[in-house]
Amino acid sequence: MYSKVAVVLLFLALAGCYYDSEEDLYPPVSCDTSNISYSLDIVPIMATSCLNCHFNGSSIGGGLNLEGHAALKASAENGSLVGSVTHASGFSAMPKDASKLDECKIRKIKAWVQAGSPDN
């Protein structure tokens, strides 16, 4: 009788030692940075993460308006867009007083800037 209980307890103990690696439990999310579109990829990032402060309204955060392609392209061309979202030294880390953008969003912004910041 005790040997059956011991076998069951041993089985339960060993079953509790099951281990998955983090990669198996949380596979990396794909981040497609090919063919980045201003209207489909960049505008949504700006709308949710930047335009609540940097828009042409009653007050513009830091005096920087990022509303519209022309305004955003100017920040892309002078390096402040990528410098700020990557929290690079010498730039104001953005979004201000919030978590850094997730890596996929940053990669999309970088890809768009590297492609010449097209209005597509």
Buried (B, 14 or more C-beta within 10 A) or exposed (E): EEEEEEEEEEEEEEEEEEEEEEEEEEEEEEEEBEEBBBEEBBBEBBEEBBBEBBBEEEEBBEEBBBBEBEBBBBBBEEEBBBBBBBEEEEBEBBBEEEEEBEEBBBBBBBBBBEBEBEEB
